[in-house]
Amino acid sequence: MKAVILAAGEGLRCRPLTLTRSKVMLPVANKPIIEHVIDSLAKNGIKDLIIVVGYERERIMDYFEDGIDFGINITYVHQKAQLGTAHAIKQVAELMEEEDETFLVLNGDNVIETSTIKDLLENHKGNATILTARKEHTRGYGVIICDGKKVKKIIEKPTFEISHVVNTGIYMFDQEIFERIEQTPISQMGEYAITDTLQQMIDDGIQVEHVITDSLWRDAIFSWDILKDNSMVLDRYKEHEIKGTVEEGAIIRGNVSIGNNTIIRSGCYIVGPALIGDNCEIAPTVVILPSTTIGDNVTISSFTHIQNSIIMNNTRIGNHSNIANSVIGMNNFIGPYFITEDKENLKIEMEEEIQTADKLGTITGDDNIIGHRVLVKAGAMISSNCNIDSGKIISRNLPENSIVV
Ligand SMILES: CC(=O)N[C@H]1[C@@H](OP(=O)(O)O)O[C@H](CO)[C@@H](O)[C@@H]1O
């Protein structure tokens, strides 16, 4: 059986992190989100995968290549214009062979575990089955009204609460779906939505079923959501290994992974769950607290504290810095005494709506140069390619290529 991963969109609401990579390539537990999906497919015995790519597609294709290193054969299809989920699925029609009676469709930007798709694979019946999950807050999702296994209605992103059963965007379809997609009209949002296709099938009397999962399924809607994804994956992570060097006098507590060629200097205090990649240098007296992931080639200087954060590859952080509840992108050069302020239940304006982040410091994109003694106020985001002079306080979002003097 073939699987199809939809990975063409940018993930606008995850900017500034998605200015340089698509949402599916954002790292969670030191792996792109889409790699968690691919791992789950490979572990469930799926051998053939089609990835629908678009925005920043080279990054995806260069990383996974033909998929052999990831235990699966990958073919790529280019969706030239992002015209919705039904339009994305339609792109793979020509690659389906007669023996592919049914196929699995997944979003590339959702973190899942091996068991998430098991029940769907085992319980698919008829023309279409939707994998659903129960969620307390359903804002931003499609929700489902059902009668037992039978789906009665699928309502895309309702503005009021109707149901706590959400559409995960993971489906089993048979090939009839392609004809159904042809008959799907464009939505008011200007997209061909697979949820409209499914609703039309239901209206035409075709049985659409759902299977509910209790396993991990996390969709990062906003950039700060990857902090929670990261901490949930780290809590479940079982393959901890210390490959690098831990000097005498460094204290490591709980589940901590340390990559090849990484050196943890004497006097460091690291509490897991935490992941540290390859070729990192963690200077004496650095403190790393739970739910932190540090990428490859990262240098952290003395007396710096990091907690519940993601630090991506090739970043340097100066001494006496304090980073909490933050995401710091790739190739950043950050001077000493860099402080991120953080706040709980932070209100952030996005697309003219107020969103709430449970707890957030800063989100910083890639390729920034930040001087010493810079303070970033809670929720302020630094985009990419910015240059910030020493002693500055950043209290609002900085657009790309900003120079703060
Ligand atoms: C039109 C469509 O396919 N909508 C899906 C899809 O929404 P996106 O905004 O495209 O991510 O994925 C959601 C799950 O991530 C699901 O809840 C929703 O119903």
The ligand as a MOL file (V3000), in Angstrom:
LIG
                    3D

  0  0  0     0  0            999 V3000
M  V30 BEGIN CTAB
M  V30 COUNTS 19 19 0 0 0
M  V30 BEGIN ATOM
M  V30 1 C -9.4890 21.6600 4.4020 0
M  V30 2 C -8.7440 20.6610 5.2120 0
M  V30 3 O -8.2410 19.7050 4.6830 0
M  V30 4 N -8.6860 20.9120 6.5310 0
M  V30 5 C -7.9960 20.0390 7.4800 0
M  V30 6 C -6.5430 20.4660 7.5760 0
M  V30 7 O -6.4830 21.8290 7.8980 0
M  V30 8 P -5.2300 22.7590 7.4660 0
M  V30 9 O -5.5810 24.1670 7.8870 0
M  V30 10 O -5.0970 22.5940 5.9790 0
M  V30 11 O -4.0180 22.2320 8.2080 0
M  V30 12 O -5.8600 19.7100 8.5750 0
M  V30 13 C -6.4300 19.7940 9.8880 0
M  V30 14 C -5.6040 18.9100 10.8070 0
M  V30 15 O -4.2950 19.3660 10.8700 0
M  V30 16 C -7.8930 19.3300 9.8710 0
M  V30 17 O -8.4710 19.4600 11.1510 0
M  V30 18 C -8.6620 20.1420 8.8490 0
M  V30 19 O -9.9840 19.6400 8.7420 0
M  V30 END ATOM
M  V30 BEGIN BOND
M  V30 1 1 1 2
M  V30 2 2 2 3
M  V30 3 1 2 4
M  V30 4 1 4 5
M  V30 5 1 5 6
M  V30 6 1 5 18
M  V30 7 1 6 7
M  V30 8 1 6 12
M  V30 9 1 7 8
M  V30 10 2 8 9
M  V30 11 1 8 10
M  V30 12 1 8 11
M  V30 13 1 12 13
M  V30 14 1 13 14
M  V30 15 1 13 16
M  V30 16 1 14 15
M  V30 17 1 16 17
M  V30 18 1 16 18
M  V30 19 1 18 19
M  V30 END BOND
M  V30 END CTAB
M  END
